[in-house]
Amino acid sequence: MNLPKAPLGAVSAAILVALDSIWGTAELGATASIVGSVGVPFLAASVFVLCGTTVTFLQRYVEGDGWGASIAKGLACGILAGVPFPVMGTGAGAVLLGWAGINRLGGGKSEPPKMIEGSSRDQENKG
């Protein structure tokens, strides 16, 4: 059985799971206090920005996606990680990480990463 190529790279999916899990504990603790509950929206926004930008650049420069696809994937992962409490990002990230892992082990259709013009690898090959 061949799976199609995973929509998200393995490193991007791991970042989604890690950020959602790490900051989920702080969010749970913050909601237990009145003062801390004010900080939850700030924490959620911070995780959204951190995960979104990280996934965008990983998809663009490591996986070789175009800017439009990279930004869309970063935005989606940022929203999943930014939702308070570690439910959405961890569940979706685990599925995507497993999918990418199966592809890496040869169980799916895999393509080598696309070369981006002007990258350091291109310049070394012309060398």
C-alpha positions in Angstrom: 0.0 0.0 0.0 1.5 3.3 -1.1 0.6 6.5 0.8 0.8 9.8 -1.0 3.6 12.2 0.1 2.9 13.7 3.5 1.7 17.3 3.2 4.0 18.4 6.0 7.7 17.6 6.6 8.7 15.4 9.5 10.6 18.2 11.2 7.7 20.6 10.8 5.3 18.1 12.3 7.7 17.4 15.2 7.9 21.2 15.9 4.1 21.4 16.0 3.9 18.5 18.5 6.7 19.9 20.6 5.5 23.4 20.9 1.9 22.4 21.5 3.1 20.0 24.3 5.6 22.3 25.9 3.3 25.3 26.1 0.2 23.3 26.9 1.5 22.6 30.4 2.0 26.3 31.0 -1.5 27.1 29.7 -3.1 24.6 32.1 -1.2 26.1 35.0 -2.1 29.6 34.0 -5.8 29.0 33.8 -5.8 27.8 37.4 -5.2 31.4 38.6 -7.1 34.6 37.9 -3.9 36.5 37.1 -2.6 33.7 34.9 -5.8 33.5 32.8 -5.0 36.9 31.5 -1.8 35.6 30.1 -3.3 32.7 28.2 -4.2 34.8 25.1 -0.7 36.3 25.0 0.8 32.8 25.3 -1.4 31.4 22.6 -0.5 34.3 20.3 3.2 33.7 21.0 3.0 30.0 20.2 1.0 30.8 17.0 3.7 33.2 15.8 6.6 30.9 16.8 5.2 27.8 15.3 3.8 29.5 12.2 7.1 31.2 11.3 9.2 28.1 12.1 7.0 25.8 9.9 6.9 28.4 7.1 10.6 28.6 6.8 11.2 24.8 7.3 8.7 24.0 4.5 10.2 26.6 2.2 13.9 25.9 2.7 14.0 22.3 3.9 11.1 20.7 2.0 11.3 23.0 -1.0 7.7 24.2 -1.1 6.8 27.4 -2.8 6.1 30.5 -0.6 2.3 30.3 -0.9 2.2 26.6 0.2 4.8 27.3 2.9 2.9 30.2 4.4 -0.4 28.3 4.3 1.1 25.3 6.1 2.7 27.6 8.6 -0.5 29.4 9.2 -2.4 26.2 9.7 0.2 24.8 12.1 0.3 28.1 14.0 -3.4 28.0 14.5 -3.3 24.3 15.7 -0.5 25.0 18.1 -2.0 28.3 19.3 -5.3 26.8 20.4 -5.1 26.7 24.2 -4.5 23.3 25.7 -2.5 20.6 24.0 -5.2 18.9 22.1 -5.4 20.1 18.5 -1.7 20.5 17.7 -0.6 17.3 19.4 -3.2 15.1 17.7 -2.8 16.5 14.2 1.0 16.8 14.6 1.2 13.1 15.7 -0.8 12.0 12.6 1.3 14.1 10.3 4.6 13.0 11.9 3.6 9.3 11.6 2.6 9.9 7.9 5.9 11.6 7.2 7.8 8.8 9.0 6.1 6.1 6.9 7.1 8.0 3.8 10.7 8.2 5.0 10.8 4.5 5.7 9.8 3.8 2.1 6.1 3.0 2.6 4.9 5.9 0.5 5.7 7.8 -2.7 8.5 10.1 -1.8 10.2 12.7 -3.9 13.6 14.2 -3.2 13.4 17.8 -2.0 13.3 20.4 -4.8 16.4 22.5 -5.3 15.8 26.2 -4.8 17.7 28.5 -7.1 20.4 30.5 -5.5 20.8 28.1 -2.6 24.2 27.3 -1.2 24.0 23.8 -2.7 23.5 25.2 -6.2 26.6 27.4 -5.8 28.7 24.5 -4.5 27.8 22.3 -7.5 28.7 25.1 -10.0 31.9 25.6 -8.1 
